[in-house]
Each structure stands twice: as structure tokens, then as C-alpha cells.
Amino acid sequence: MSRPTPLGRESFHVFRQLQSRWADNDIYGHMNNVVHYALFDTAINGWLVERDLLKLKDGKTIGLVVETGCHYFAELAFPDRIDAGIGVERIGSSSVIYRIGLFRDEDATAAAQGRFVHVYVDRETRRPKPLDAHWRETLESALL
């Protein structure tokens, strides 16, 4: 498997600013790898909430992560400010493949980049639920 090269900011259509935390650093003095996944989740779900798609308390549709992955290129650590770039690679009937890049401060290339695959399901039945027109329109605005 060949190693990808870090993407630049121009490879993403949506950005959300996140702040690293003191607790994110591990004993090696950099952000622990598990934190990257939490940042991916925070960036995507924050964007969905802002766009009035995801309703945390009473929404009928929720997203379940069914696949994720990350490539690391440079260290992140507290007190770095992180710009999370979000892009949509593919929109299925009830699933979405997101691309995420984590950029330290003003860096031009991603320190880490990954993908999240969400399947959107009915909150009660946990069965896949087709994405409606509002979801599709919003997701298409971030299509790569």
C-alpha cells in the first residue's frame, strides 16, 4: 500500500476551527492518535448541526460510523489551533464518505487526514434511512 501525500487546504470546501486541549497530549509530548478521530467526529457532526441536519436530542436520523481511517504526517500538540477541512467524497442512498484534514495553525498541508464513513439510520430502529433533499443539497455543497 502506497502512502498518500498530505493534502493542501485547497482540497477541502468546508473548514471548522477546533482547539487542542492540554489533555490531548500524551507522554510523548504530542497529540495521541485517538484524539484525531475525536476531532474528525467533532468537525463533521458540528458542521451537520450548524447546517440544521443533525438534531442531537430529538432528531429522527442519526449517523453511525461504519469505517474510519487516518494517515499522520506531522505532530499536533496542545496549544495548537486546528483547522479541520471537511469534504464529501461520495453520497450514497443512506451513507456518506467524508474526507477530513487536520491543519495546524496556518500550515498549508494537513498534519493528518482521514476518512469517516457514516450510515444514516432511524434513531429508533437503527435501520438505514435514505437521505432527504435537504441532506443531499447540503452534502453536495461539500462534494469533492
Contacts in CASP RR format, 6 or more apart in sequence:
PFRMAT RR
TARGET T0000
AUTHOR 0000-0000-0000
METHOD contacts of the structure
MODEL  1
MSRPTPLGRESFHVFRQLQSRWADNDIYGHMNNVVHYALFDTAINGWLVE
RDLLKLKDGKTIGLVVETGCHYFAELAFPDRIDAGIGVERIGSSSVIYRI
GLFRDEDATAAAQGRFVHVYVDRETRRPKPLDAHWRETLESALL
3 71 0 8 1.000
4 71 0 8 1.000
4 113 0 8 1.000
6 71 0 8 1.000
6 73 0 8 1.000
6 74 0 8 1.000
6 109 0 8 1.000
6 110 0 8 1.000
6 111 0 8 1.000
6 113 0 8 1.000
7 99 0 8 1.000
7 101 0 8 1.000
7 109 0 8 1.000
7 110 0 8 1.000
7 113 0 8 1.000
8 103 0 8 1.000
8 108 0 8 1.000
8 109 0 8 1.000
8 110 0 8 1.000
9 15 0 8 1.000
9 83 0 8 1.000
9 85 0 8 1.000
9 103 0 8 1.000
9 108 0 8 1.000
9 109 0 8 1.000
11 99 0 8 1.000
11 144 0 8 1.000
12 85 0 8 1.000
12 86 0 8 1.000
12 87 0 8 1.000
12 99 0 8 1.000
12 101 0 8 1.000
12 144 0 8 1.000
13 86 0 8 1.000
13 87 0 8 1.000
13 141 0 8 1.000
13 142 0 8 1.000
13 143 0 8 1.000
13 144 0 8 1.000
14 47 0 8 1.000
14 85 0 8 1.000
14 86 0 8 1.000
14 87 0 8 1.000
14 141 0 8 1.000
14 142 0 8 1.000
15 83 0 8 1.000
15 84 0 8 1.000
15 85 0 8 1.000
15 86 0 8 1.000
16 42 0 8 1.000
16 43 0 8 1.000
16 46 0 8 1.000
16 47 0 8 1.000
16 83 0 8 1.000
16 84 0 8 1.000
16 85 0 8 1.000
16 86 0 8 1.000
17 81 0 8 1.000
17 82 0 8 1.000
17 83 0 8 1.000
17 84 0 8 1.000
18 39 0 8 1.000
18 42 0 8 1.000
18 43 0 8 1.000
18 81 0 8 1.000
18 82 0 8 1.000
18 83 0 8 1.000
18 84 0 8 1.000
19 79 0 8 1.000
19 81 0 8 1.000
19 82 0 8 1.000
20 31 0 8 1.000
20 35 0 8 1.000
20 76 0 8 1.000
20 77 0 8 1.000
20 78 0 8 1.000
20 79 0 8 1.000
20 80 0 8 1.000
20 81 0 8 1.000
20 82 0 8 1.000
21 78 0 8 1.000
22 78 0 8 1.000
24 31 0 8 1.000
24 32 0 8 1.000
24 35 0 8 1.000
24 76 0 8 1.000
24 77 0 8 1.000
24 78 0 8 1.000
25 31 0 8 1.000
25 32 0 8 1.000
25 77 0 8 1.000
25 78 0 8 1.000
26 32 0 8 1.000
29 77 0 8 1.000
30 75 0 8 1.000
30 76 0 8 1.000
30 77 0 8 1.000
31 75 0 8 1.000
31 76 0 8 1.000
31 77 0 8 1.000
31 78 0 8 1.000
31 80 0 8 1.000
33 70 0 8 1.000
33 72 0 8 1.000
36 70 0 8 1.000
36 72 0 8 1.000
36 76 0 8 1.000
36 102 0 8 1.000
36 112 0 8 1.000
37 68 0 8 1.000
37 69 0 8 1.000
37 70 0 8 1.000
39 82 0 8 1.000
39 84 0 8 1.000
39 100 0 8 1.000
39 102 0 8 1.000
40 68 0 8 1.000
40 70 0 8 1.000
40 84 0 8 1.000
40 98 0 8 1.000
40 100 0 8 1.000
40 102 0 8 1.000
40 114 0 8 1.000
40 116 0 8 1.000
41 65 0 8 1.000
41 116 0 8 1.000
42 84 0 8 1.000
43 84 0 8 1.000
43 85 0 8 1.000
43 86 0 8 1.000
43 100 0 8 1.000
44 86 0 8 1.000
44 98 0 8 1.000
44 100 0 8 1.000
44 116 0 8 1.000
44 118 0 8 1.000
45 54 0 8 1.000
46 54 0 8 1.000
47 86 0 8 1.000
48 54 0 8 1.000
49 55 0 8 1.000
49 56 0 8 1.000
51 138 0 8 1.000
52 134 0 8 1.000
53 134 0 8 1.000
53 135 0 8 1.000
53 138 0 8 1.000
54 61 0 8 1.000
54 62 0 8 1.000
54 63 0 8 1.000
59 123 0 8 1.000
60 122 0 8 1.000
60 123 0 8 1.000
60 124 0 8 1.000
60 129 0 8 1.000
61 120 0 8 1.000
61 121 0 8 1.000
61 122 0 8 1.000
61 123 0 8 1.000
61 129 0 8 1.000
61 135 0 8 1.000
62 120 0 8 1.000
62 121 0 8 1.000
62 123 0 8 1.000
63 118 0 8 1.000
63 119 0 8 1.000
63 120 0 8 1.000
63 121 0 8 1.000
64 118 0 8 1.000
64 119 0 8 1.000
64 120 0 8 1.000
64 121 0 8 1.000
64 126 0 8 1.000
65 116 0 8 1.000
65 117 0 8 1.000
65 118 0 8 1.000
66 95 0 8 1.000
66 117 0 8 1.000
66 118 0 8 1.000
66 119 0 8 1.000
67 115 0 8 1.000
67 116 0 8 1.000
67 117 0 8 1.000
68 114 0 8 1.000
68 115 0 8 1.000
68 116 0 8 1.000
68 117 0 8 1.000
69 114 0 8 1.000
69 115 0 8 1.000
69 116 0 8 1.000
70 112 0 8 1.000
70 113 0 8 1.000
70 114 0 8 1.000
71 112 0 8 1.000
71 113 0 8 1.000
71 114 0 8 1.000
72 111 0 8 1.000
72 112 0 8 1.000
73 109 0 8 1.000
73 110 0 8 1.000
73 111 0 8 1.000
73 112 0 8 1.000
73 113 0 8 1.000
74 104 0 8 1.000
74 107 0 8 1.000
74 111 0 8 1.000
74 112 0 8 1.000
75 111 0 8 1.000
76 82 0 8 1.000
76 102 0 8 1.000
76 104 0 8 1.000
76 111 0 8 1.000
76 112 0 8 1.000
80 104 0 8 1.000
80 105 0 8 1.000
81 104 0 8 1.000
81 105 0 8 1.000
82 102 0 8 1.000
82 103 0 8 1.000
82 104 0 8 1.000
83 102 0 8 1.000
83 103 0 8 1.000
84 100 0 8 1.000
84 101 0 8 1.000
84 102 0 8 1.000
84 103 0 8 1.000
85 100 0 8 1.000
85 101 0 8 1.000
85 102 0 8 1.000
85 103 0 8 1.000
86 98 0 8 1.000
86 99 0 8 1.000
86 100 0 8 1.000
86 101 0 8 1.000
86 142 0 8 1.000
87 98 0 8 1.000
87 99 0 8 1.000
87 100 0 8 1.000
87 142 0 8 1.000
87 143 0 8 1.000
87 144 0 8 1.000
88 96 0 8 1.000
88 97 0 8 1.000
88 98 0 8 1.000
88 99 0 8 1.000
88 139 0 8 1.000
88 140 0 8 1.000
88 142 0 8 1.000
88 143 0 8 1.000
88 144 0 8 1.000
89 97 0 8 1.000
89 98 0 8 1.000
89 99 0 8 1.000
89 115 0 8 1.000
89 144 0 8 1.000
90 96 0 8 1.000
90 97 0 8 1.000
91 131 0 8 1.000
91 136 0 8 1.000
91 139 0 8 1.000
91 140 0 8 1.000
91 143 0 8 1.000
92 131 0 8 1.000
93 128 0 8 1.000
93 130 0 8 1.000
93 131 0 8 1.000
94 119 0 8 1.000
94 120 0 8 1.000
94 121 0 8 1.000
94 128 0 8 1.000
94 129 0 8 1.000
94 130 0 8 1.000
94 131 0 8 1.000
95 117 0 8 1.000
95 118 0 8 1.000
95 119 0 8 1.000
95 120 0 8 1.000
95 128 0 8 1.000
96 117 0 8 1.000
96 118 0 8 1.000
96 120 0 8 1.000
96 131 0 8 1.000
96 139 0 8 1.000
97 115 0 8 1.000
97 116 0 8 1.000
97 117 0 8 1.000
98 115 0 8 1.000
98 116 0 8 1.000
98 117 0 8 1.000
98 118 0 8 1.000
99 113 0 8 1.000
99 114 0 8 1.000
99 115 0 8 1.000
99 144 0 8 1.000
100 113 0 8 1.000
100 114 0 8 1.000
100 115 0 8 1.000
100 116 0 8 1.000
101 110 0 8 1.000
101 112 0 8 1.000
101 113 0 8 1.000
101 114 0 8 1.000
102 110 0 8 1.000
102 111 0 8 1.000
102 112 0 8 1.000
102 113 0 8 1.000
103 109 0 8 1.000
103 110 0 8 1.000
103 111 0 8 1.000
104 111 0 8 1.000
119 128 0 8 1.000
120 128 0 8 1.000
120 129 0 8 1.000
120 131 0 8 1.000
120 135 0 8 1.000
121 127 0 8 1.000
121 128 0 8 1.000
121 129 0 8 1.000
122 129 0 8 1.000
131 139 0 8 1.000
END
